[in-house]
Amino acid sequence: MSENETTASKLRQEQIERYWAGDLARRSYFYRKQRKAILERCRRIAVVGASADPHSPIFVSTEKLLGMGLEIVPVFPGRESLLGVRCYAKLIDVPGKLDIVQVYPGEGVDFEQLAREAVAKNIHTFWMEPGAGASREVEEILLHGGVQLVEYENLETEYLKHLPFSAAAAPPRKDRKASKVRERMSKNPEKVKPDDGLKDAIWKMEHGHFRHLPVVDEREKLIGMLSDRDIRLIRPSLAFTGKDDAAVQLWSISVQQAAVFEPISVKPDTTLREAAELMLRWHVGGLPVVDDHEKVVGMITYTDLLREFIGREDNH
């Protein structure tokens, strides 16, 4: 193979990898919206495969869900109560409407029967914790019964991500000395709208020397975020098109084609520690700061957090 052929092959491989990276980002966004929609309306949860051992991860996770204000109903044959909550021998025995049945892996769990009972009770979501994959039979039972299946995700983690138990919407901590986002954020950041051209957004980033742009609607309310990574994923590749053609294609792309919508945000009174935890949890480098009306008042980035850390070190 000649050097030119090797270079072309390498460029094609790079383009394929970029495509799949973009596809993964789009699917991750879809799943995130799907999870959020489920958890926002699901508050009563039946737990199958719970543990009575207070040191076990399952017991601790169940305790945390209770602490979030969720109603937990243990399905625990042979036991009267768990964490002060009445237990039931079978899912079908639980009175009233259930939103989610959370299933942990374990011996003696008849997943097919459990799926049938979930359908009979018109449960919204059949949530299988990591280690408890669904068989084809279980998938078919749930599909035909109109019950949504979620696999390989931890319910506690997803609630922490998506619902206002997180730092973004939690009331300020009692520790008044904790540094707040308002002390380090960049105020009144540049913004873009969905119909703006991507070329204009790139110009703002390059001239403002920043990597994130909040996307707002006609009322200036936050609806999305655009990062330099989003732009790299959608930008035409020079490996497959000429420079002039790539520029023309770029002019035709709008912000809404590249941005991520329904982003995580924080309030000015969120602590810097909480903002850092959200960035780590969601693998993002910046968070929009919004007021009580969801209007953007600032941006907080990992570099702002580093400046705070360096400032503390200098003061010691």
SENU-65149 format. One line per 5 residues: number of its first residue (from 1); their letters; for each residue x, z, y of C-alpha. Coordinates in steps of 0.02 Angstrom, whole numbers. Layout:
BEGIN
NUM	a	X:Z:Y  ...;
REM end
This chain:
BEGIN
1	msene	0:0:0  69:-50:169  94:70:314  -53:-7:408  -167:13:257;
6	ttask	-112:194:237  -149:230:420  -320:147:409  -361:245:251  -308:406:335;
11	lrqeq	-414:368:488  -565:330:379  -542:495:287  -531:589:452  -692:505:511;
16	ieryw	-781:551:350  -724:732:368  -787:736:547  -954:665:492  -976:799:358;
21	agdla	-923:934:480  -1058:874:600  -1184:864:458  -1142:1043:407  -1165:1102:587;
26	rrsyf	-1335:1017:596  -1391:1091:430  -1328:1263:481  -1433:1251:639  -1586:1200:538;
31	yrkqr	-1565:1345:416  -1538:1466:560  -1703:1412:640  -1788:1424:471  -1723:1601:440;
36	kaile	-1770:1658:614  -1947:1591:595  -1966:1685:430  -1898:1851:490  -1991:1853:655;
41	rcrri	-2159:1864:565  -2112:1957:406  -2117:2147:418  -2178:2212:249  -2054:2191:108;
46	avvga	-2066:2228:-78  -1895:2268:-153  -1867:2225:-336  -1709:2290:-421  -1680:2432:-299;
51	sadph	-1557:2570:-342  -1583:2759:-338  -1396:2789:-322  -1366:2840:-140  -1188:2772:-149;
56	spifv	-1238:2598:-209  -1239:2450:-87  -1420:2411:-134  -1478:2587:-91  -1383:2584:75;
61	stekl	-1454:2413:119  -1632:2469:81  -1604:2623:189  -1544:2513:332  -1698:2402:321;
66	lgmgl	-1806:2558:335  -1703:2610:484  -1744:2444:568  -1927:2491:569  -1975:2375:425;
71	eivpv	-2101:2430:295  -2016:2439:125  -2112:2447:-39  -2000:2478:-192  -2054:2397:-355;
76	fpgre	-1968:2523:-470  -2045:2553:-643  -2036:2733:-702  -2003:2807:-530  -2129:2887:-412;
81	sllgv	-2037:2870:-247  -1878:2807:-166  -1817:2859:7  -1983:2948:30  -2082:2789:-6;
86	rcyak	-2202:2770:-152  -2142:2654:-293  -2246:2534:-396  -2216:2475:-574  -2260:2293:-540;
91	lidvp	-2266:2180:-389  -2447:2138:-424  -2491:2325:-412  -2436:2339:-230  -2592:2352:-121;
96	gkldi	-2613:2249:36  -2522:2097:102  -2335:2076:77  -2226:1959:178  -2065:1954:75;
101	vqvyp	-2016:2001:-100  -1830:2041:-100  -1754:2020:-273  -1588:2095:-327  -1500:2039:-487;
106	gegvd	-1521:2158:-632  -1563:2177:-815  -1744:2174:-865  -1806:2073:-715  -1925:1937:-772;
111	feqla	-1902:1813:-630  -2035:1692:-689  -2168:1829:-701  -2112:1896:-533  -2132:1722:-457;
116	reava	-2308:1708:-528  -2354:1876:-455  -2282:1824:-287  -2393:1669:-290  -2545:1772:-342;
121	kniht	-2517:1891:-195  -2490:1745:-75  -2320:1812:-22  -2234:1708:112  -2053:1715:51;
126	fwmep	-1966:1747:-115  -1794:1809:-61  -1660:1812:-197  -1506:1912:-152  -1332:1844:-194;
131	gagas	-1306:1847:-382  -1489:1816:-423  -1509:1626:-425  -1676:1544:-464  -1702:1442:-622;
136	revee	-1791:1274:-615  -1947:1357:-687  -1947:1487:-548  -1922:1352:-416  -2070:1252:-483;
141	illhg	-2184:1404:-489  -2145:1448:-309  -2154:1267:-248  -2324:1237:-325  -2385:1406:-263;
146	gvqlv	-2330:1376:-84  -2204:1518:-80  -2041:1487:13  -1881:1519:-85  -1723:1586:-4;
151	eyenl	-1564:1606:-107  -1385:1666:-85  -1419:1758:79  -1420:1945:111  -1584:1998:191;
156	eteyl	-1510:2144:287  -1375:2032:363  -1503:1900:413  -1615:2028:498  -1466:2092:596;
161	khlpf	-1424:1915:650  -1595:1855:699  -1700:1999:760  -1685:2111:912  -1603:2253:817;
166	saaaa	-1444:2167:874  -1343:2202:1028  -1424:2060:1123  -1591:2146:1140  -1552:2327:1099;
171	pprkd	-1564:2455:1240  -1399:2503:1319  -1304:2636:1226  -1302:2811:1297  -1115:2800:1324;
176	rkask	-1115:2752:1508  -925:2730:1507  -932:2582:1389  -883:2422:1479  -1030:2304:1505;
181	vrerm	-1041:2115:1500  -1083:2111:1686  -908:2178:1724  -817:2033:1641  -936:1886:1638;
186	sknpe	-917:1729:1743  -1065:1729:1862  -1178:1581:1900  -1096:1461:1776  -1117:1273:1776;
191	kvkpd	-1268:1217:1676  -1337:1055:1604  -1509:994:1553  -1557:908:1389  -1578:737:1469;
196	dglkd	-1411:742:1560  -1279:622:1496  -1143:692:1384  -1016:607:1496  -1073:715:1642;
201	aiwkm	-1059:872:1536  -882:825:1485  -837:799:1669  -901:972:1712  -801:1051:1571;
206	ehghf	-640:960:1614  -650:996:1801  -709:1174:1779  -583:1214:1642  -710:1293:1525;
211	rhlpv	-771:1255:1350  -955:1306:1351  -1106:1246:1451  -1278:1329:1445  -1422:1206:1425;
216	vdere	-1576:1248:1529  -1751:1177:1549  -1838:1125:1710  -1873:1309:1748  -1688:1352:1729;
221	kligm	-1723:1451:1571  -1594:1451:1431  -1638:1336:1286  -1469:1286:1213  -1279:1286:1218;
226	lsdrd	-1154:1144:1222  -973:1176:1171  -819:1068:1164  -832:1077:975  -1007:1001:980;
231	irlir	-937:860:1087  -793:827:967  -915:811:822  -1022:678:906  -893:586:1012;
236	pslaf	-862:406:952  -700:390:854  -566:271:915  -524:241:732  -677:132:711;
241	tgkdd	-711:66:885  -613:6:1034  -582:115:1185  -704:17:1294  -841:19:1161;
246	aavql	-815:206:1133  -837:235:1320  -999:135:1320  -1065:232:1170  -1020:395:1253;
251	wsisv	-1119:347:1407  -1274:323:1298  -1266:497:1219  -1368:636:1299  -1338:824:1298;
256	qqaav	-1486:854:1183  -1404:748:1048  -1252:861:1041  -1308:1035:1095  -1364:1180:985;
261	fepis	-1533:1248:1034  -1603:1426:1026  -1430:1503:1049  -1381:1685:1035  -1375:1767:1207;
266	vkpdt	-1337:1936:1284  -1395:2034:1435  -1285:2096:1579  -1300:2275:1514  -1245:2230:1338;
271	tlrea	-1079:2316:1301  -923:2211:1278  -904:2282:1103  -1078:2221:1057  -1042:2050:1131;
276	aelml	-881:2040:1029  -976:2087:870  -1101:1947:903  -961:1820:930  -878:1871:767;
281	rwhvg	-1042:1869:672  -1092:1696:733  -916:1621:744  -936:1569:925  -815:1580:1071;
286	glpvv	-939:1613:1209  -1112:1684:1243  -1233:1645:1384  -1290:1796:1484  -1476:1797:1531;
291	ddhek	-1589:1907:1636  -1759:1975:1583  -1837:1805:1620  -1713:1711:1508  -1628:1632:1658;
296	vvgmi	-1439:1610:1644  -1342:1728:1757  -1171:1715:1677  -1056:1672:1531  -948:1790:1429;
301	tytdl	-809:1716:1321  -676:1779:1203  -547:1759:1341  -647:1881:1449  -641:2005:1305;
306	lrefi	-454:1980:1287  -431:2016:1473  -528:2178:1451  -420:2227:1303  -258:2187:1395;
311	gredn	-320:2283:1547  -351:2437:1441  -180:2424:1361  -99:2413:1534  -190:2570:1589;
316	h	-122:2674:1444;
REM end
